[in-house]
Amino acid sequence: MKPYLDLVQTVLDEGEHKPSRTGVDTISQFAAFYSVDLADGFPLLTTKRVNFNAVLRELLWYLSGENHIRNLRQHTKIWDDWADEDGNLETAYGHYWRHFPSATRDADGEWRVREVDQIQYVIDRIKKEPTSRRLVVTAWEPGNATTSKLPPCHYTFAFHVSRGRLNCHLTQRSGDIALGIPFNMAAYSCLTMMIAQECNLQPGRFAHSIVDAHVYAAEPGSKMADFDHVSGLREQLKRKPLALPQLKIAKKPFNELQFEDFELVGYECHEPIRFKVAV
C-alpha cells in the first residue's frame, strides 16, 4: 500500500502543528490526495492489521439507512462515543445516503419534504446513463451540520465510469491518518466493488481527497501522550507492504447483500499497532 505510506510520509514531513477540538495537537496537511487501483487487490493495509469485519459491519450499517446504532452495537462499538444513551446518532451517514430530505414546492406553492435514496439513484443512473457526471452522493446536510456533535467527515463521493470500470472519488473534510483513513479506504473500495458488480462493470480506481489530513501528535510524558500516533505511523513506514488480499462478493442483488456474502481472501499483515481514538 505505497499510496497510503506516501500519504503518511507527506503529512509527517510537510504538515503544520495545530491544536484540535479534541485537546490533542495534530500535524495537519491541507488537501492531501492519494488513489489506488482496485485491480491490484483489495486495499486493506498490510503494514498493520485492520479489522475488516468492523469495516464491513459499518458499511452495511450505512447502507441500511438507520439513524441509530442499536443494531451496529451488536458487532462493533466504533460509533458509541458519538451516540446518545439510547443509541441515536445525530449524523448517521447512511440515513442521509438513503433518506436525504429534499424540499420542493408543490403545485400550490407549498413546501414539501421528500426523501431521496441517493444510493439507489446512483445505481439506477449508472445502469441507464453510465456517462453521467451527476453520480454524486452527499452526507452533508447544513442544518444538521450546525448542531451535530460530529458532522460528517467523509461527506461526499462521486462515481465515474470509464472503459467499463467504475471509479469512485471521496472527499473528506477531516481525516485521521492513523485510524480513520484505512477504514475509509477499505469501506469505499468495498462499496465501489458492490455497485460495480450490480451494474455489470469492473472495479476501477478509488481516489481520496482529504481537506485536513492529520496525525495526532502528543508530547511524550504529557497527559495526552496515550493519544500520540506519530510513533506508530513511523513504525509502519519501516515495514515492507505485503501482497494485497482479494475481496469476493456473492453474486446477489445489491440490496440483498449481507455480511456473510463477503469473503476476504489471502489477508496477511504485520503485527497490530494500537492507536487510541481522540474523541
Secondary structure, 3 states (H helix, E strand, C coil): CHHHHHHHHHHHHHCEEECCCCCCCEEEEEEEEEEEEHHHCCCCCCCCCCCHHHHHHHHHHHHHCCCECCCHHHCCCCCHHHCCCCCECCCCHHHHHHHEEEEEECCCCCEEEEEECHHHHHHHHHHHCCCCCCCEEECCCHHHHCCCCCCCCEEEEEEEEECCEEEEEEEEEEEECCCHHHHHHHHHHHHHHHHHHHCCCEEEEEEEEEEEEEEECCCCCCCCHHHCCHHHHHHHHHCCCCCCCEEEECCCCHHHCCHHHEEEECCCCCCCCCCCCCC
